[in-house]
Every structure is written in structure tokens, then in C-alpha cells.
Amino acid sequence: MIIGVPKEIQQDEKRVALVPRGVEALRKMGFTVLVESKAGIHADYGNPKYEEVGAEIITDTAEL
């Protein structure tokens, strides 16, 4: 199963739907996790943090 994490579109929103720790847990269960580029940037989770735990970073929202 594939799980997609989009970037927040609300101006003042600082939260992200899934943090790297959650990605890591889902990957261990066998899920594929796609994270939109810079989805966690306002919550201090840059793309490298997601990549370190096995997420695939995407730039096209349509892929989610």
C-alpha cells in the first residue's frame, strides 16, 4: 500500500500530517511512503529527515 503526505496549503499551518518517526514505523510495516517536497519544513522536518527513514520525496502533487 502507498501512503501519500501532501504539503499543507493553509498559510498559518505549521503542522505536518506525518513526521519522520511515523514514516519509519509505516516503512517497517511494509508501506511505501511518498512525501511531497518540503511538506514538513515548517515543523522543522526537512526532506533529508524523511529520506533518512525511507520516504520517497516527490515534487508533483498529482503523484500522491
C-alpha positions, -999 to 999 in steps of 0.1 A, spaced: 0 0 0 12 35 -7 7 64 17 10 100 5 18 130 26 9 163 10 23 197 19 -1 219 39 -18 246 19 -30 268 47 -8 299 52 -5 297 90 -4 259 94 29 246 109 19 210 114 26 181 91 4 151 86 32 126 92 65 131 109 97 111 101 92 88 131 58 78 117 72 72 83 98 49 98 71 29 116 50 26 85 80 15 64 87 -12 89 52 -25 84 58 -27 46 42 5 34 56 28 7 55 64 19 55 93 -6 61 128 9 56 160 -10 88 180 -11 90 205 18 59 190 35 75 191 69 96 222 66 75 244 89 76 217 116 115 215 113 114 183 93 133 189 60 133 165 31 166 148 43 149 137 76 122 119 56 147 104 32 167 90 61 138 69 72 129 56 38 103 81 24 103 89 -13 102 127 -19 81 138 -47 76 172 -64 44 166 -83 13 166 -60 -5 145 -87 17 115 -77 0 115 -43 
